[in-house]
Amino acid sequence: RLPALDVAARAEIRQAFDRYAAKLLHPPLVSLRSESRAGVPHGLLDALKRLFDLKD
């Protein structure tokens, strides 16, 4: 890790990564929610399972 960083700098870096992860995951999650409201989201759900190597 980076021992030279103070607590505030570490918190800033963590917050930046959290925001990036949220931004990255937002579109697929919105699509999944939208498809689930419209019916059975099998196609997108299967794609997400393959993409993130998720098990049933």
C-alpha positions as CSV (number, residue, x, y, z in Angstrom):
1,R,0.0,0.0,0.0
2,L,1.1,3.6,0.2
3,P,2.4,4.2,3.8
4,A,3.5,7.7,3.0
5,L,-0.1,8.9,2.5
6,D,-2.0,10.4,5.3
7,V,-5.5,9.4,6.3
8,A,-7.2,12.2,4.4
9,A,-5.3,11.3,1.2
10,R,-6.2,7.6,1.5
11,A,-9.9,8.6,2.1
12,E,-9.8,10.7,-1.1
13,I,-8.3,7.9,-3.1
14,R,-10.9,5.4,-1.8
15,Q,-13.7,7.9,-2.5
16,A,-12.4,8.3,-6.1
17,F,-12.3,4.6,-6.7
18,D,-15.8,4.1,-5.2
19,R,-17.2,6.8,-7.5
20,Y,-15.5,5.2,-10.5
21,A,-16.9,1.8,-9.6
22,A,-20.4,3.3,-9.2
23,K,-20.1,5.0,-12.5
24,L,-18.9,1.8,-14.2
25,L,-21.7,-0.3,-12.7
26,H,-24.5,2.2,-13.2
27,P,-25.5,1.5,-16.8
28,P,-25.7,-2.3,-16.5
29,L,-27.7,-2.0,-13.3
30,V,-30.1,0.4,-14.8
31,S,-30.6,-1.9,-17.8
32,L,-31.1,-4.9,-15.5
33,R,-33.7,-3.0,-13.5
34,S,-35.5,-1.8,-16.6
35,E,-35.6,-5.3,-18.1
36,S,-36.8,-6.8,-14.8
37,R,-39.8,-4.3,-14.8
38,A,-40.6,-5.2,-18.4
39,G,-40.5,-8.9,-17.9
40,V,-38.0,-11.7,-17.3
41,P,-34.4,-10.4,-17.7
42,H,-32.9,-13.7,-18.7
43,G,-30.7,-12.3,-21.5
44,L,-29.1,-9.5,-19.6
45,L,-28.9,-11.5,-16.4
46,D,-27.0,-14.3,-18.2
47,A,-24.6,-11.7,-19.7
48,L,-23.9,-10.2,-16.3
49,K,-23.3,-13.6,-14.8
50,R,-20.7,-14.3,-17.5
51,L,-19.2,-10.9,-17.3
52,F,-18.6,-11.0,-13.5
53,D,-18.2,-14.8,-13.3
54,L,-21.2,-15.1,-11.0
55,K,-22.6,-18.5,-10.0
56,D,-26.3,-19.3,-9.4
